[in-house]
Amino acid sequence: MAAVGVGGSTAAAGPGAVSAGTLEPGTASAAHRRLKYISLAVLVVQNASLILSIRYARTLPGDRFFATTAVVMAEVLKGLTCLLLLLAQKRGNVKHLVLFLHEAVLVQYVDTLKLAVPSLIYTLQNNLQYVAISNLPAATFQVTYQLKILTTALFSVLMLNRSLSRLQWASLLLLFTGVAIVQAQQAGASGPWPLDQNPGAGLVAVVASCLSSGFAGVYFEKILKGSSGSVWLRNLQLGLFGTALGLVGLWWAEGTAVAHRGFFFGYTPAVWGVVLNQAFGGLLVAVVVKYADNILKGFATSLSIVLSTVASIRLFGFHVDPLFALGAGLVIGAVYLYSLPRSAAKAIASASASGPCMHQQPPGQPPPPQLSSHRGDLITEPFLPKNCNEQTSGYLMPNKDVVFM
């Protein structure tokens, strides 16, 4: 008897182990529902907590840490974690791990080099997120950052020749309108801004982050379709490039200041919390996101916007006026509508035997992995539509963290 692992691989089940196929239908259904609720909670908490924790750490009085060092530390911790997980897969045999990494990283260097471009973009994106969150309220950033859905959809049309339904195009227009309303409210907000915060720079940074997020997610899927490799191997490779490129960015942007004050200047428990959240949050999402369908992911995004807004009122004195509420509501509705077509299309396809596009799953078989969001960000970008004749495969990079093969 075999048990299915996170990546879809099988392993021999020990005494007392039960495969999914031996569960009673009611038990299996209840277990699946519990996993969906757990995945929803993890997605919401990780999505909202990362943004709120960065905003909190960047607005605390006192010495401000260097954002470039936090990006590097997150990559280092993520890479080390993936290395330990790979060692565990090799049953602690260091020799086997070294031979495996030599073959996967050095001998197959072409596959490794393919990850340099998305890693560069994700490193840039992570630094841009710090700039954006440092200059915008957490709730405003959370709403505006949903533009990554728009950029991902556009890049998927241009680079992967995918088509969007009318409802999806309408939801993207609704999304853009909602973000524009929120930014208009932000520009017209009364009261002076703190001297160390520039909302214009924050807006430019979040838009650039959305563009890089959309392009990197689609490019990542394009170059890795059909390639083999485990979740942890791909993230280790991304971490190696991310650490190297992050150090280059650190030297270029803040090298003199870091050399003078030290790499860990300004680090507090709150800053370490941000680093750990960035490093491990996306990997945790990778484990649970396979249990979440598109509607659940859209619902999680909506809940995270609400949670960020409520927490911002409590923590940062954020004021919600009718204009912000209208814009945020449009964005939440757009995210939900954009997540509907895929499941609706499946229902229509299963009801029509003459349709050319049949996405039905064989009885007892799990659904194929789907592309998801978050760097993470790593949950990659959300809700990409699939063509009828495409083999369904996805790469999850919550904050560039995960690849489902």
Contacts in CASP RR format, 6 or more apart in sequence:
PFRMAT RR
TARGET T0000
AUTHOR 0000-0000-0000
METHOD contacts of the structure
MODEL  1
MAAVGVGGSTAAAGPGAVSAGTLEPGTASAAHRRLKYISLAVLVVQNASL
ILSIRYARTLPGDRFFATTAVVMAEVLKGLTCLLLLLAQKRGNVKHLVLF
LHEAVLVQYVDTLKLAVPSLIYTLQNNLQYVAISNLPAATFQVTYQLKIL
TTALFSVLMLNRSLSRLQWASLLLLFTGVAIVQAQQAGASGPWPLDQNPG
AGLVAVVASCLSSGFAGVYFEKILKGSSGSVWLRNLQLGLFGTALGLVGL
WWAEGTAVAHRGFFFGYTPAVWGVVLNQAFGGLLVAVVVKYADNILKGFA
TSLSIVLSTVASIRLFGFHVDPLFALGAGLVIGAVYLYSLPRSAAKAIAS
ASASGPCMHQQPPGQPPPPQLSSHRGDLITEPFLPKNCNEQTSGYLMPNK
DVVFM
1 12 0 8 1.000
1 13 0 8 1.000
1 17 0 8 1.000
1 19 0 8 1.000
1 22 0 8 1.000
2 10 0 8 1.000
2 11 0 8 1.000
2 12 0 8 1.000
2 13 0 8 1.000
2 19 0 8 1.000
3 10 0 8 1.000
3 11 0 8 1.000
3 12 0 8 1.000
3 13 0 8 1.000
3 17 0 8 1.000
3 19 0 8 1.000
4 10 0 8 1.000
4 19 0 8 1.000
4 20 0 8 1.000
4 366 0 8 1.000
5 11 0 8 1.000
6 231 0 8 1.000
6 286 0 8 1.000
6 287 0 8 1.000
6 290 0 8 1.000
7 230 0 8 1.000
7 231 0 8 1.000
7 404 0 8 1.000
7 405 0 8 1.000
13 19 0 8 1.000
20 28 0 8 1.000
20 366 0 8 1.000
21 28 0 8 1.000
21 364 0 8 1.000
23 31 0 8 1.000
32 291 0 8 1.000
35 288 0 8 1.000
35 291 0 8 1.000
36 291 0 8 1.000
36 292 0 8 1.000
36 293 0 8 1.000
36 296 0 8 1.000
38 288 0 8 1.000
38 291 0 8 1.000
39 288 0 8 1.000
39 289 0 8 1.000
39 291 0 8 1.000
39 292 0 8 1.000
39 296 0 8 1.000
40 292 0 8 1.000
40 296 0 8 1.000
40 299 0 8 1.000
40 300 0 8 1.000
40 303 0 8 1.000
42 284 0 8 1.000
42 285 0 8 1.000
42 288 0 8 1.000
43 285 0 8 1.000
43 288 0 8 1.000
43 289 0 8 1.000
43 292 0 8 1.000
43 296 0 8 1.000
43 297 0 8 1.000
43 300 0 8 1.000
43 301 0 8 1.000
43 304 0 8 1.000
43 374 0 8 1.000
43 379 0 8 1.000
44 300 0 8 1.000
44 303 0 8 1.000
44 304 0 8 1.000
44 307 0 8 1.000
46 277 0 8 1.000
46 281 0 8 1.000
46 282 0 8 1.000
46 284 0 8 1.000
46 285 0 8 1.000
46 374 0 8 1.000
46 379 0 8 1.000
46 398 0 8 1.000
47 300 0 8 1.000
47 301 0 8 1.000
47 304 0 8 1.000
47 374 0 8 1.000
47 379 0 8 1.000
48 142 0 8 1.000
48 304 0 8 1.000
48 307 0 8 1.000
48 308 0 8 1.000
48 311 0 8 1.000
49 277 0 8 1.000
50 274 0 8 1.000
50 277 0 8 1.000
50 278 0 8 1.000
50 281 0 8 1.000
50 399 0 8 1.000
51 133 0 8 1.000
51 138 0 8 1.000
51 141 0 8 1.000
51 142 0 8 1.000
51 145 0 8 1.000
51 308 0 8 1.000
52 138 0 8 1.000
52 308 0 8 1.000
52 311 0 8 1.000
52 312 0 8 1.000
52 315 0 8 1.000
53 270 0 8 1.000
53 273 0 8 1.000
53 274 0 8 1.000
53 277 0 8 1.000
54 129 0 8 1.000
54 130 0 8 1.000
54 133 0 8 1.000
54 134 0 8 1.000
54 274 0 8 1.000
55 133 0 8 1.000
55 134 0 8 1.000
55 137 0 8 1.000
55 138 0 8 1.000
55 141 0 8 1.000
55 312 0 8 1.000
55 316 0 8 1.000
56 270 0 8 1.000
56 315 0 8 1.000
56 316 0 8 1.000
57 65 0 8 1.000
57 268 0 8 1.000
57 270 0 8 1.000
57 271 0 8 1.000
57 273 0 8 1.000
57 274 0 8 1.000
58 64 0 8 1.000
58 67 0 8 1.000
58 130 0 8 1.000
58 133 0 8 1.000
58 134 0 8 1.000
59 134 0 8 1.000
59 316 0 8 1.000
60 268 0 8 1.000
60 270 0 8 1.000
63 265 0 8 1.000
63 266 0 8 1.000
64 266 0 8 1.000
65 264 0 8 1.000
65 265 0 8 1.000
65 266 0 8 1.000
65 267 0 8 1.000
65 268 0 8 1.000
65 271 0 8 1.000
66 250 0 8 1.000
66 254 0 8 1.000
66 257 0 8 1.000
66 258 0 8 1.000
66 263 0 8 1.000
66 265 0 8 1.000
67 127 0 8 1.000
67 130 0 8 1.000
67 131 0 8 1.000
67 134 0 8 1.000
68 127 0 8 1.000
68 246 0 8 1.000
68 249 0 8 1.000
68 250 0 8 1.000
68 253 0 8 1.000
68 254 0 8 1.000
68 258 0 8 1.000
69 250 0 8 1.000
69 254 0 8 1.000
69 258 0 8 1.000
69 263 0 8 1.000
69 264 0 8 1.000
70 130 0 8 1.000
70 271 0 8 1.000
70 274 0 8 1.000
70 275 0 8 1.000
70 278 0 8 1.000
71 123 0 8 1.000
71 126 0 8 1.000
71 127 0 8 1.000
71 130 0 8 1.000
71 246 0 8 1.000
71 250 0 8 1.000
71 278 0 8 1.000
72 243 0 8 1.000
72 246 0 8 1.000
72 247 0 8 1.000
72 250 0 8 1.000
73 275 0 8 1.000
73 279 0 8 1.000
74 126 0 8 1.000
74 275 0 8 1.000
74 278 0 8 1.000
74 279 0 8 1.000
75 123 0 8 1.000
75 239 0 8 1.000
75 242 0 8 1.000
75 243 0 8 1.000
75 246 0 8 1.000
75 279 0 8 1.000
76 243 0 8 1.000
77 275 0 8 1.000
77 276 0 8 1.000
77 279 0 8 1.000
77 280 0 8 1.000
78 235 0 8 1.000
78 239 0 8 1.000
78 279 0 8 1.000
78 280 0 8 1.000
78 283 0 8 1.000
78 401 0 8 1.000
79 235 0 8 1.000
79 236 0 8 1.000
79 239 0 8 1.000
79 240 0 8 1.000
79 243 0 8 1.000
81 279 0 8 1.000
81 280 0 8 1.000
81 283 0 8 1.000
82 232 0 8 1.000
82 233 0 8 1.000
82 235 0 8 1.000
82 236 0 8 1.000
82 239 0 8 1.000
82 283 0 8 1.000
83 236 0 8 1.000
85 232 0 8 1.000
86 97 0 8 1.000
86 100 0 8 1.000
86 101 0 8 1.000
86 230 0 8 1.000
86 232 0 8 1.000
86 233 0 8 1.000
86 236 0 8 1.000
87 94 0 8 1.000
87 97 0 8 1.000
89 230 0 8 1.000
89 232 0 8 1.000
90 96 0 8 1.000
90 97 0 8 1.000
90 100 0 8 1.000
101 236 0 8 1.000
104 111 0 8 1.000
104 112 0 8 1.000
104 229 0 8 1.000
104 233 0 8 1.000
105 112 0 8 1.000
105 237 0 8 1.000
105 240 0 8 1.000
106 112 0 8 1.000
111 227 0 8 1.000
112 237 0 8 1.000
114 223 0 8 1.000
114 224 0 8 1.000
114 227 0 8 1.000
115 234 0 8 1.000
115 237 0 8 1.000
115 238 0 8 1.000
115 241 0 8 1.000
116 241 0 8 1.000
117 216 0 8 1.000
117 219 0 8 1.000
117 223 0 8 1.000
118 216 0 8 1.000
118 217 0 8 1.000
118 219 0 8 1.000
118 220 0 8 1.000
118 223 0 8 1.000
118 238 0 8 1.000
118 397 0 8 1.000
118 400 0 8 1.000
119 237 0 8 1.000
119 238 0 8 1.000
119 239 0 8 1.000
119 241 0 8 1.000
119 242 0 8 1.000
119 245 0 8 1.000
119 400 0 8 1.000
120 241 0 8 1.000
120 242 0 8 1.000
120 245 0 8 1.000
121 212 0 8 1.000
121 215 0 8 1.000
121 216 0 8 1.000
121 219 0 8 1.000
122 212 0 8 1.000
122 216 0 8 1.000
122 238 0 8 1.000
122 242 0 8 1.000
122 375 0 8 1.000
122 377 0 8 1.000
122 397 0 8 1.000
122 399 0 8 1.000
122 400 0 8 1.000
123 241 0 8 1.000
123 242 0 8 1.000
123 245 0 8 1.000
123 246 0 8 1.000
123 249 0 8 1.000
124 212 0 8 1.000
125 209 0 8 1.000
125 212 0 8 1.000
125 213 0 8 1.000
125 216 0 8 1.000
125 375 0 8 1.000
125 377 0 8 1.000
125 400 0 8 1.000
126 278 0 8 1.000
126 375 0 8 1.000
126 377 0 8 1.000
126 399 0 8 1.000
126 400 0 8 1.000
127 249 0 8 1.000
127 253 0 8 1.000
128 205 0 8 1.000
128 206 0 8 1.000
128 208 0 8 1.000
128 209 0 8 1.000
128 212 0 8 1.000
129 205 0 8 1.000
129 206 0 8 1.000
129 209 0 8 1.000
129 377 0 8 1.000
131 201 0 8 1.000
131 202 0 8 1.000
131 205 0 8 1.000
132 141 0 8 1.000
132 145 0 8 1.000
132 202 0 8 1.000
132 203 0 8 1.000
132 205 0 8 1.000
132 206 0 8 1.000
132 209 0 8 1.000
133 141 0 8 1.000
134 197 0 8 1.000
134 202 0 8 1.000
135 197 0 8 1.000
135 198 0 8 1.000
135 199 0 8 1.000
135 200 0 8 1.000
135 201 0 8 1.000
135 202 0 8 1.000
135 205 0 8 1.000
136 144 0 8 1.000
136 186 0 8 1.000
136 199 0 8 1.000
136 202 0 8 1.000
136 203 0 8 1.000
136 206 0 8 1.000
137 186 0 8 1.000
137 312 0 8 1.000
137 316 0 8 1.000
137 318 0 8 1.000
138 308 0 8 1.000
138 311 0 8 1.000
138 312 0 8 1.000
138 316 0 8 1.000
138 318 0 8 1.000
139 305 0 8 1.000
139 308 0 8 1.000
139 309 0 8 1.000
139 312 0 8 1.000
139 318 0 8 1.000
139 320 0 8 1.000
139 324 0 8 1.000
139 328 0 8 1.000
140 182 0 8 1.000
140 183 0 8 1.000
140 186 0 8 1.000
140 324 0 8 1.000
141 206 0 8 1.000
142 304 0 8 1.000
142 305 0 8 1.000
142 308 0 8 1.000
142 309 0 8 1.000
143 178 0 8 1.000
143 179 0 8 1.000
143 182 0 8 1.000
143 305 0 8 1.000
143 327 0 8 1.000
143 328 0 8 1.000
143 331 0 8 1.000
144 179 0 8 1.000
144 182 0 8 1.000
144 183 0 8 1.000
144 203 0 8 1.000
144 206 0 8 1.000
144 207 0 8 1.000
144 210 0 8 1.000
145 206 0 8 1.000
145 209 0 8 1.000
145 210 0 8 1.000
146 175 0 8 1.000
146 179 0 8 1.000
146 301 0 8 1.000
146 305 0 8 1.000
146 331 0 8 1.000
146 334 0 8 1.000
146 335 0 8 1.000
147 175 0 8 1.000
147 176 0 8 1.000
147 179 0 8 1.000
147 206 0 8 1.000
147 207 0 8 1.000
147 210 0 8 1.000
148 209 0 8 1.000
148 210 0 8 1.000
148 213 0 8 1.000
148 214 0 8 1.000
148 373 0 8 1.000
148 381 0 8 1.000
148 382 0 8 1.000
149 172 0 8 1.000
149 175 0 8 1.000
149 334 0 8 1.000
149 335 0 8 1.000
149 338 0 8 1.000
149 373 0 8 1.000
149 381 0 8 1.000
149 382 0 8 1.000
149 383 0 8 1.000
150 172 0 8 1.000
150 175 0 8 1.000
150 176 0 8 1.000
150 210 0 8 1.000
151 210 0 8 1.000
151 211 0 8 1.000
151 213 0 8 1.000
151 214 0 8 1.000
151 215 0 8 1.000
151 381 0 8 1.000
152 213 0 8 1.000
152 214 0 8 1.000
152 217 0 8 1.000
152 218 0 8 1.000
152 373 0 8 1.000
152 380 0 8 1.000
152 381 0 8 1.000
152 382 0 8 1.000
152 384 0 8 1.000
153 164 0 8 1.000
153 168 0 8 1.000
153 172 0 8 1.000
153 338 0 8 1.000
153 384 0 8 1.000
153 385 0 8 1.000
155 214 0 8 1.000
155 215 0 8 1.000
155 217 0 8 1.000
155 218 0 8 1.000
155 219 0 8 1.000
156 162 0 8 1.000
156 218 0 8 1.000
156 384 0 8 1.000
156 385 0 8 1.000
157 163 0 8 1.000
157 164 0 8 1.000
159 218 0 8 1.000
159 219 0 8 1.000
159 222 0 8 1.000
160 218 0 8 1.000
160 221 0 8 1.000
160 222 0 8 1.000
160 384 0 8 1.000
161 387 0 8 1.000
162 384 0 8 1.000
162 385 0 8 1.000
162 386 0 8 1.000
162 387 0 8 1.000
163 385 0 8 1.000
163 387 0 8 1.000
164 172 0 8 1.000
164 385 0 8 1.000
165 341 0 8 1.000
165 345 0 8 1.000
165 385 0 8 1.000
167 337 0 8 1.000
167 340 0 8 1.000
167 341 0 8 1.000
168 337 0 8 1.000
168 338 0 8 1.000
168 341 0 8 1.000
168 385 0 8 1.000
170 337 0 8 1.000
171 333 0 8 1.000
171 334 0 8 1.000
171 335 0 8 1.000
171 337 0 8 1.000
171 338 0 8 1.000
172 334 0 8 1.000
172 338 0 8 1.000
174 330 0 8 1.000
174 331 0 8 1.000
174 333 0 8 1.000
174 334 0 8 1.000
174 337 0 8 1.000
175 330 0 8 1.000
175 331 0 8 1.000
175 334 0 8 1.000
175 335 0 8 1.000
175 338 0 8 1.000
177 327 0 8 1.000
177 330 0 8 1.000
178 326 0 8 1.000
178 327 0 8 1.000
178 328 0 8 1.000
178 329 0 8 1.000
178 330 0 8 1.000
178 331 0 8 1.000
178 334 0 8 1.000
179 327 0 8 1.000
179 331 0 8 1.000
181 323 0 8 1.000
181 324 0 8 1.000
181 326 0 8 1.000
181 327 0 8 1.000
181 330 0 8 1.000
182 323 0 8 1.000
182 324 0 8 1.000
182 327 0 8 1.000
182 328 0 8 1.000
182 331 0 8 1.000
183 203 0 8 1.000
184 323 0 8 1.000
185 321 0 8 1.000
185 323 0 8 1.000
185 324 0 8 1.000
185 327 0 8 1.000
186 199 0 8 1.000
186 203 0 8 1.000
187 199 0 8 1.000
189 319 0 8 1.000
193 199 0 8 1.000
213 375 0 8 1.000
213 377 0 8 1.000
213 380 0 8 1.000
213 381 0 8 1.000
214 380 0 8 1.000
214 381 0 8 1.000
216 380 0 8 1.000
216 397 0 8 1.000
216 400 0 8 1.000
217 380 0 8 1.000
217 381 0 8 1.000
217 395 0 8 1.000
217 397 0 8 1.000
218 381 0 8 1.000
218 384 0 8 1.000
220 380 0 8 1.000
220 395 0 8 1.000
220 397 0 8 1.000
220 403 0 8 1.000
221 371 0 8 1.000
221 380 0 8 1.000
221 384 0 8 1.000
221 393 0 8 1.000
221 394 0 8 1.000
221 395 0 8 1.000
224 234 0 8 1.000
224 395 0 8 1.000
224 403 0 8 1.000
224 405 0 8 1.000
225 393 0 8 1.000
226 393 0 8 1.000
227 405 0 8 1.000
228 405 0 8 1.000
229 403 0 8 1.000
229 405 0 8 1.000
230 405 0 8 1.000
231 286 0 8 1.000
231 402 0 8 1.000
231 403 0 8 1.000
231 404 0 8 1.000
231 405 0 8 1.000
234 402 0 8 1.000
234 403 0 8 1.000
234 405 0 8 1.000
235 283 0 8 1.000
235 401 0 8 1.000
235 402 0 8 1.000
235 403 0 8 1.000
238 400 0 8 1.000
238 401 0 8 1.000
250 258 0 8 1.000
258 265 0 8 1.000
278 399 0 8 1.000
281 398 0 8 1.000
281 399 0 8 1.000
281 401 0 8 1.000
282 374 0 8 1.000
282 375 0 8 1.000
282 376 0 8 1.000
282 377 0 8 1.000
282 378 0 8 1.000
282 379 0 8 1.000
282 398 0 8 1.000
282 399 0 8 1.000
282 401 0 8 1.000
282 402 0 8 1.000
283 401 0 8 1.000
283 402 0 8 1.000
285 374 0 8 1.000
285 376 0 8 1.000
285 378 0 8 1.000
285 379 0 8 1.000
285 396 0 8 1.000
285 398 0 8 1.000
285 401 0 8 1.000
285 402 0 8 1.000
286 378 0 8 1.000
286 379 0 8 1.000
286 396 0 8 1.000
286 398 0 8 1.000
286 401 0 8 1.000
286 402 0 8 1.000
286 404 0 8 1.000
289 297 0 8 1.000
289 372 0 8 1.000
289 379 0 8 1.000
289 396 0 8 1.000
289 398 0 8 1.000
289 402 0 8 1.000
290 369 0 8 1.000
290 404 0 8 1.000
292 300 0 8 1.000
292 372 0 8 1.000
293 343 0 8 1.000
293 367 0 8 1.000
293 370 0 8 1.000
294 339 0 8 1.000
294 340 0 8 1.000
294 342 0 8 1.000
294 343 0 8 1.000
294 370 0 8 1.000
294 382 0 8 1.000
294 383 0 8 1.000
295 336 0 8 1.000
295 339 0 8 1.000
295 340 0 8 1.000
295 343 0 8 1.000
297 339 0 8 1.000
297 372 0 8 1.000
297 373 0 8 1.000
297 382 0 8 1.000
297 383 0 8 1.000
298 335 0 8 1.000
298 336 0 8 1.000
298 338 0 8 1.000
298 339 0 8 1.000
298 382 0 8 1.000
298 383 0 8 1.000
299 336 0 8 1.000
299 339 0 8 1.000
301 332 0 8 1.000
301 335 0 8 1.000
301 373 0 8 1.000
301 382 0 8 1.000
302 332 0 8 1.000
302 333 0 8 1.000
302 335 0 8 1.000
302 336 0 8 1.000
305 328 0 8 1.000
305 331 0 8 1.000
305 332 0 8 1.000
306 332 0 8 1.000
309 318 0 8 1.000
309 320 0 8 1.000
309 328 0 8 1.000
312 318 0 8 1.000
313 319 0 8 1.000
313 320 0 8 1.000
335 382 0 8 1.000
338 382 0 8 1.000
338 383 0 8 1.000
339 382 0 8 1.000
339 383 0 8 1.000
341 385 0 8 1.000
342 383 0 8 1.000
342 385 0 8 1.000
342 386 0 8 1.000
345 357 0 8 1.000
345 359 0 8 1.000
346 359 0 8 1.000
346 360 0 8 1.000
349 355 0 8 1.000
349 357 0 8 1.000
349 358 0 8 1.000
349 359 0 8 1.000
349 360 0 8 1.000
350 358 0 8 1.000
350 359 0 8 1.000
350 360 0 8 1.000
356 388 0 8 1.000
357 388 0 8 1.000
357 389 0 8 1.000
359 386 0 8 1.000
359 392 0 8 1.000
361 367 0 8 1.000
361 368 0 8 1.000
368 392 0 8 1.000
368 393 0 8 1.000
369 392 0 8 1.000
369 393 0 8 1.000
369 394 0 8 1.000
369 396 0 8 1.000
369 404 0 8 1.000
370 392 0 8 1.000
370 394 0 8 1.000
371 380 0 8 1.000
371 381 0 8 1.000
371 382 0 8 1.000
371 383 0 8 1.000
371 384 0 8 1.000
371 394 0 8 1.000
371 395 0 8 1.000
371 396 0 8 1.000
372 379 0 8 1.000
372 380 0 8 1.000
372 382 0 8 1.000
372 396 0 8 1.000
372 398 0 8 1.000
373 379 0 8 1.000
373 380 0 8 1.000
373 381 0 8 1.000
373 382 0 8 1.000
373 383 0 8 1.000
373 398 0 8 1.000
374 397 0 8 1.000
374 398 0 8 1.000
374 399 0 8 1.000
375 397 0 8 1.000
375 398 0 8 1.000
375 399 0 8 1.000
375 400 0 8 1.000
375 401 0 8 1.000
376 397 0 8 1.000
376 398 0 8 1.000
376 399 0 8 1.000
376 400 0 8 1.000
376 401 0 8 1.000
377 397 0 8 1.000
377 398 0 8 1.000
377 399 0 8 1.000
377 400 0 8 1.000
377 401 0 8 1.000
378 396 0 8 1.000
378 397 0 8 1.000
378 398 0 8 1.000
378 399 0 8 1.000
378 400 0 8 1.000
378 401 0 8 1.000
378 402 0 8 1.000
379 396 0 8 1.000
379 397 0 8 1.000
379 398 0 8 1.000
379 399 0 8 1.000
379 401 0 8 1.000
379 402 0 8 1.000
380 395 0 8 1.000
380 396 0 8 1.000
380 397 0 8 1.000
380 398 0 8 1.000
380 400 0 8 1.000
386 392 0 8 1.000
393 404 0 8 1.000
393 405 0 8 1.000
394 404 0 8 1.000
395 402 0 8 1.000
395 403 0 8 1.000
395 404 0 8 1.000
395 405 0 8 1.000
396 402 0 8 1.000
396 403 0 8 1.000
396 404 0 8 1.000
397 403 0 8 1.000
END
